[in-house]
Amino acid sequence: MYRVSRRSGFTLLETLVAVAVMGLVAVGSLKLAIISQRTLSEVAVQREFIDRARELRVLLLNEDFPTGGEDEGLKWRIKTRDVPVLGGLWNAEYRTVDLEYRGRRMTLFAP
């Protein structure tokens, strides 16, 4: 008599499906890591831009400052504006500071 033995284990098809699923998970994880790294570097650049803009604003409020220039990649241009107030009885004077840093732009308003 012949005896039929059943082996326990995975078939080739089950193994291929498992490898394919693991590959998809690995590709998704890698893509997520790359996107996270890009976002982190963008946030770092924006934070540096805001910090530099704050420093420039403090200097602008406390001392005479050139109307335009560049410092370590930060470019600025200062314009003085006059706006009539109360039907022209008074003029409100303020300055706008146009900033540019690594392709990003910002406008500050200062008294």
HELIX and SHEET records of a PDB file:
HELIX    1   1 LEU A   12  ASN A   62  1                                  51    
SHEET    1   A 4 GLY A  68  ASP A  71  0                                        
SHEET    2   A 4 LEU A  74  VAL A  85 -1                                        
SHEET    3   A 4 TRP A  90  TYR A 101 -1                                        
SHEET    4   A 4 ARG A 104  ALA A 110 -1                                        
END                                                                             
